[in-house]
Amino acid sequence: MWYDAARVVSARVGRVLYRPTIEGLANIPEHGPVILAANHLSFCDSVVIPLAVPRRVRFLAKAEYFTGPGVKGRMSRAAFTALGAVPVRRGTGREAVDALELGLRCLKDGGVFSIYPEGTRSPDGRLYRGRTGVAHLALTSGAPVVPVGLIGTERIQPIGARLPRISSITVRFGEPLDFSTGYDHLKTGRARRQVTDEIMAAIQRLTGQQEAGVYNERSREG
């Protein structure tokens, strides 16, 4: 109930300030598990997606957003909790596995789970190669994947900016991708790579971004 109330109020304020263009909402199933796989341009992406989607969205956020001291720390914790964020510590392989397990539990419960296959924000606006965690979620859960194209969010809060700016944005939801069958004949690693590449190609068609062709190896800030 708290999530729904906070999302409605925040969504109305966001639409007044930023007048976002939202396309393809009908592509998100009204019920059942679904994975939202998006490009990642800005810290505010994790605010934009939950506010654009009519269903409750769960996503991973750095544990530091929940543990900060003082008034700022309490505000950050309240905001991310209201948006449906799940705190996770990042840095080791074990933590990456734990993060994916959180996603699988959300999908098993019939929820919406959002993930950035690039792993972290693009430093230059290009679309970086996807990591195969998104494929692991899709192939293990059987949930459809809805590709999400975010356009212009980097102008709201560029990397290094402390405060958000007013700028128009576009959020595009592509047609659901079904990976529940057709990959059993492939070895696990090959199947995950193929699925991930198909998802990234769908995101690129939505955004028109130049493909970097490499992984984004910079420090993971968000």
C-alpha positions in Angstrom: 0.0 0.0 0.0 2.8 2.4 0.9 4.6 1.5 -2.4 1.4 2.2 -4.4 0.8 5.5 -2.8 4.4 6.7 -3.1 4.6 5.6 -6.7 1.3 7.4 -7.7 2.4 10.6 -6.1 6.0 10.5 -7.4 4.8 9.5 -10.9 2.5 12.5 -11.1 5.2 14.9 -9.9 7.7 13.3 -12.4 5.3 13.7 -15.3 4.6 17.3 -14.5 8.3 18.2 -14.2 9.8 16.0 -17.0 6.9 15.3 -19.3 8.3 11.9 -20.3 7.3 10.1 -23.4 6.4 6.6 -22.5 5.9 4.0 -25.3 4.9 0.4 -25.3 3.5 0.0 -21.8 1.0 -2.5 -23.2 4.0 -4.8 -23.8 4.3 -5.4 -20.0 2.1 -8.4 -19.0 -0.5 -7.4 -16.4 0.2 -10.5 -14.4 2.9 -13.1 -13.8 6.7 -12.9 -13.8 8.5 -10.6 -16.2 12.1 -9.3 -16.5 12.7 -5.7 -17.5 16.1 -5.5 -19.2 17.2 -1.9 -19.7 20.2 0.2 -20.9 21.8 2.2 -18.2 22.6 5.9 -18.6 22.0 7.6 -15.3 21.5 7.1 -11.6 17.9 8.2 -12.1 17.1 5.2 -14.3 16.2 3.3 -11.2 13.6 5.9 -10.4 12.3 6.4 -13.9 11.5 2.7 -14.6 9.5 2.0 -11.4 7.5 5.2 -11.9 6.7 4.4 -15.5 5.5 0.9 -14.9 2.0 0.4 -13.4 3.1 -2.8 -11.6 5.5 -3.0 -8.7 9.1 -3.3 -9.8 11.9 -4.8 -7.8 15.5 -4.0 -8.7 18.9 -4.2 -7.1 20.6 -1.2 -5.5 23.9 -0.7 -3.8 23.6 -1.5 0.0 25.2 1.9 0.6 22.0 3.6 -0.4 20.3 2.0 2.6 23.1 2.5 5.2 24.0 6.2 4.9 24.1 8.3 8.1 22.0 11.2 9.1 19.0 12.8 7.5 20.3 12.2 4.0 20.9 8.5 4.7 17.3 8.1 6.1 15.8 9.9 3.1 17.8 7.7 0.7 16.8 4.5 2.5 13.1 5.6 2.5 13.1 6.5 -1.2 14.8 3.3 -2.4 12.6 1.2 -0.2 9.4 2.9 -1.5 10.6 2.3 -5.1 11.0 -1.4 -4.5 14.8 -1.6 -4.4 16.6 -4.6 -2.9 19.9 -3.8 -1.2 22.9 -5.8 -2.3 26.6 -5.6 -1.7 28.6 -5.8 -4.8 32.2 -6.7 -5.4 32.6 -10.5 -5.3 31.4 -13.5 -7.2 29.4 -14.7 -4.3 27.5 -11.4 -4.1 26.7 -11.5 -7.8 25.2 -15.0 -7.3 23.2 -13.8 -4.3 21.9 -10.9 -6.4 20.6 -13.2 -9.1 19.0 -15.4 -6.5 17.1 -12.4 -5.2 15.9 -11.8 -8.8 14.8 -15.5 -9.2 12.8 -15.3 -5.9 11.0 -12.2 -7.2 10.2 -13.9 -10.5 9.1 -17.1 -8.7 6.6 -15.0 -6.7 5.2 -13.7 -10.0 6.8 -10.3 -9.8 8.5 -7.8 -12.0 12.3 -7.7 -11.8 14.4 -5.0 -13.5 18.0 -5.4 -14.4 20.7 -3.6 -16.3 22.6 -6.2 -18.4 25.5 -3.7 -18.9 26.2 -3.9 -15.2 26.7 -0.2 -14.6 26.1 3.2 -16.2 27.5 3.9 -19.6 30.2 6.6 -19.3 29.9 7.8 -22.9 26.3 7.1 -24.0 27.2 4.0 -26.0 25.6 0.6 -25.4 28.0 -1.8 -23.8 28.1 -5.6 -24.1 25.6 -7.3 -21.8 26.6 -9.6 -19.0 24.9 -13.0 -18.9 23.1 -12.7 -15.6 20.0 -11.5 -17.4 20.0 -14.7 -19.5 20.5 -16.8 -16.4 17.3 -15.2 -15.0 15.4 -15.7 -18.2 16.4 -19.3 -18.8 16.1 -20.5 -15.2 12.7 -18.8 -14.5 11.1 -19.1 -18.0 9.9 -15.5 -17.5 9.5 -13.3 -20.6 12.0 -10.5 -21.0 10.7 -7.0 -21.9 13.6 -4.9 -23.4 13.6 -1.3 -22.1 15.1 1.6 -24.0 15.9 4.7 -21.9 16.7 7.9 -23.9 17.8 11.2 -22.4 18.1 10.2 -18.7 21.8 11.0 -18.7 20.8 14.7 -19.1 18.8 14.6 -15.9 21.7 13.5 -13.8 25.0 13.2 -15.6 27.7 11.1 -14.0 29.2 13.2 -11.1 26.2 15.6 -10.8 24.8 15.9 -7.3 21.4 17.3 -8.2 18.9 16.3 -11.0 18.2 18.7 -13.8 15.0 19.2 -15.8 15.2 17.5 -19.2 12.8 15.6 -21.5 13.2 11.8 -21.5 11.8 8.8 -23.4 11.1 5.3 -22.1 10.3 2.6 -24.6 9.1 -0.9 -23.7 9.7 -3.4 -26.5 7.7 -6.6 -27.3 8.3 -9.4 -24.8 11.0 -11.9 -25.7 10.3 -15.6 -24.9 13.4 -17.7 -24.1 11.5 -20.5 -22.3 12.2 -23.0 -25.2 14.6 -23.5 -28.0 17.9 -23.3 -26.1 18.1 -26.8 -24.5 20.4 -28.1 -27.3 23.1 -25.5 -26.4 25.7 -25.7 -23.6 24.8 -23.5 -20.7 27.4 -20.8 -21.4 26.6 -20.6 -25.1 22.9 -20.4 -24.4 23.3 -17.6 -21.9 25.6 -15.7 -24.3 23.2 -16.0 -27.2 20.2 -15.0 -25.1 22.0 -12.0 -23.7 23.1 -10.8 -27.2 19.5 -11.1 -28.4 18.3 -9.0 -25.5 21.0 -6.3 -26.1 20.1 -6.2 -29.8 16.5 -5.6 -28.9 17.5 -2.8 -26.5 19.7 -1.2 -29.2 16.8 -1.2 -31.6 14.8 0.8 -29.1 17.5 3.4 -28.3 19.5 3.6 -31.5 22.7 3.7 -29.4 26.1 3.1 -30.9 27.3 -0.3 -29.7 30.6 -0.3 -27.8 31.3 -3.9 -28.5 33.1 -4.4 -25.2 32.1 -4.7 -21.5 31.9 -1.6 -19.4 34.7 -2.2 -17.0 34.7 1.1 -15.2 34.1 1.4 -11.4 30.5 0.2 -10.7 28.7 3.3 -9.3 25.1 2.3 -10.1 
